[in-house]
Amino acid sequence: MDLAFEDEQLRTICIKRGRALAVLGPDVAHELNKRIADVRAAETALDLLVGTRVVGDGGYEAMHVSLANGFELILVGNHIQNPTTASGKIDWGKVVRVKVLEISRMATE
């Protein structure tokens, strides 16, 4: 898949292992490195099934990918017009461009 980043700081954390280690610690940095590789290797967003969940509904949906120590990588579709199903939800099986929106602690329910 094509991968973009919300901003340069986030891009640096995701691409430079040393920066990820400094900001996130070794466990989260290691998982982040693996997940970024998984995203790049995937053909569509649905190929990322392990450790992922879709949050939101038709108007706004994001894919949350578990990392370590309560952190997650948050991805959104990054097409000019994201593919949707007949019900108006994002068709993640057709999403081939994603943007890393943030890395954050998982929300507790």
C-alpha positions in Angstrom: 0.0 0.0 0.0 1.0 3.6 -0.4 1.8 5.2 2.9 1.6 8.9 3.8 2.0 10.7 7.2 0.1 13.5 8.9 3.2 15.5 9.4 7.0 15.4 9.2 7.5 14.6 12.9 5.3 11.6 12.7 7.0 10.5 9.5 10.4 10.7 11.3 9.2 8.6 14.2 7.8 6.0 11.8 10.8 5.8 9.5 13.8 6.4 11.8 14.2 3.7 14.3 16.4 5.8 16.6 13.8 8.5 16.8 11.1 5.9 17.5 13.2 4.4 20.3 13.7 7.9 21.9 10.1 8.9 21.7 8.3 5.6 22.3 10.7 3.2 24.0 12.0 -0.1 22.7 8.9 -2.3 22.8 6.6 0.2 21.0 9.3 1.2 18.6 9.9 -2.5 17.6 6.2 -3.1 17.1 5.9 0.2 15.1 8.7 -0.9 12.8 6.9 -4.2 12.2 3.6 -2.6 11.6 4.9 0.0 9.1 6.5 -2.9 7.2 3.2 -4.8 7.3 1.4 -1.7 5.9 3.9 -1.3 3.1 3.7 -5.0 2.2 -0.1 -5.1 2.2 -2.1 -4.9 -1.0 -5.2 -3.4 0.8 -6.0 -2.3 4.3 -7.9 -5.6 4.9 -4.6 -7.4 4.7 -3.8 -5.9 8.1 -6.4 -7.9 10.0 -4.2 -9.0 12.9 -4.3 -6.5 15.7 -6.6 -4.0 13.9 -10.0 -2.6 14.5 -12.1 -0.1 12.6 -13.4 2.8 14.7 -16.1 5.2 13.5 -18.9 5.1 11.0 -19.5 6.3 7.4 -18.7 10.0 8.0 -15.3 9.2 9.6 -13.6 5.9 10.0 -10.1 5.0 11.1 -8.2 1.8 11.4 -6.5 1.3 14.7 -3.5 -1.1 14.7 -2.3 -2.4 18.1 1.4 -1.8 18.9 2.7 -2.5 22.4 2.3 -1.2 26.0 -1.2 0.2 25.2 -0.2 2.2 22.1 -1.8 2.0 18.7 -1.1 3.3 15.2 -4.1 5.1 13.7 -4.6 5.0 9.9 -7.1 6.6 7.7 -7.9 6.0 4.0 -5.9 8.5 1.9 -7.6 8.4 -1.5 -9.0 11.6 -2.9 -12.4 9.9 -2.5 -12.1 6.8 -0.3 -13.9 3.8 -1.8 -17.2 3.1 0.0 -19.7 0.3 0.3 -23.3 0.6 -0.6 -24.1 1.6 3.0 -21.6 4.4 2.9 -18.9 2.9 5.1 -15.3 2.8 3.9 -14.6 -0.3 1.8 -11.3 -1.2 3.4 -10.8 -4.1 0.9 -10.4 -1.4 -1.8 -8.2 1.0 0.2 -4.7 0.9 -1.2 -3.5 4.3 0.1 -3.4 5.1 3.9 -2.1 8.0 6.0 -0.7 7.6 9.5 -2.8 10.0 11.5 -1.2 9.5 14.9 0.4 7.1 17.4 -1.4 7.2 20.7 -2.4 5.3 23.8 -5.5 3.2 23.2 -8.7 4.7 24.5 -10.2 2.7 27.3 -13.9 2.0 27.3 
